Amino acid sequence: MTGGEVAGILVAVFWAILVSFLAVVLARLAQTLRATTRLVAEVSEQAVPLLAQASATVRSAQTQLDRVDAIASDVQEVTSNASALSTTVASTFGGPLVKVAAFGYGVRRVLGRRGAGREEAPRERRTVVVGRTVPAARGRNRKV
């Protein structure tokens, strides 16, 4: 054998080793790609229903938020109406009631002064409570 033939045999052996190595690498790469394809298919099968459910949940939440918003606006309107009503009642009845109370106080004071000028024998005072007479507390003689 000549030197060229030995070199050719060595090159052929290294070439065969290289091709074998590349074949093993390509076989493993093919297995990895098949597994990845299966995984992506399974994830897609599970993700599509989950996305549909999430979409339905978001729509339901939006509907509920719309209802809550309507309720909140109604409550706000009722609150403002109640505030306006209380202001109206206070302005309508508040002033006249204060005037009636002041008038009653003035009348009592005038009658009390008028009665203070006369000398009468002390008598037992009674308080009238809706249709019946209740004796006054003992030891108290108040003048009205």
Secondary structure as the mmCIF struct_conf table of DSSP 4:
data_model
#
loop_
_struct_conf.conf_type_id
_struct_conf.id
_struct_conf.beg_label_comp_id
_struct_conf.beg_label_asym_id
_struct_conf.beg_label_seq_id
_struct_conf.end_label_comp_id
_struct_conf.end_label_asym_id
_struct_conf.end_label_seq_id
HELX_RH_AL_P HELX_RH_AL_P1 GLY A 3 ALA A 116
TURN_TY1_P TURN_TY1_P1 GLY A 117 GLY A 117
BEND BEND1 ARG A 118 ARG A 118
STRN STRN1 ARG A 126 VAL A 129
TURN_TY1_P TURN_TY1_P2 VAL A 130 GLY A 131
STRN STRN2 ARG A 132 PRO A 135
HELX_LH_PP_P HELX_LH_PP_P1 ALA A 136 ALA A 137
TURN_TY1_P TURN_TY1_P3 ARG A 138 GLY A 139
#
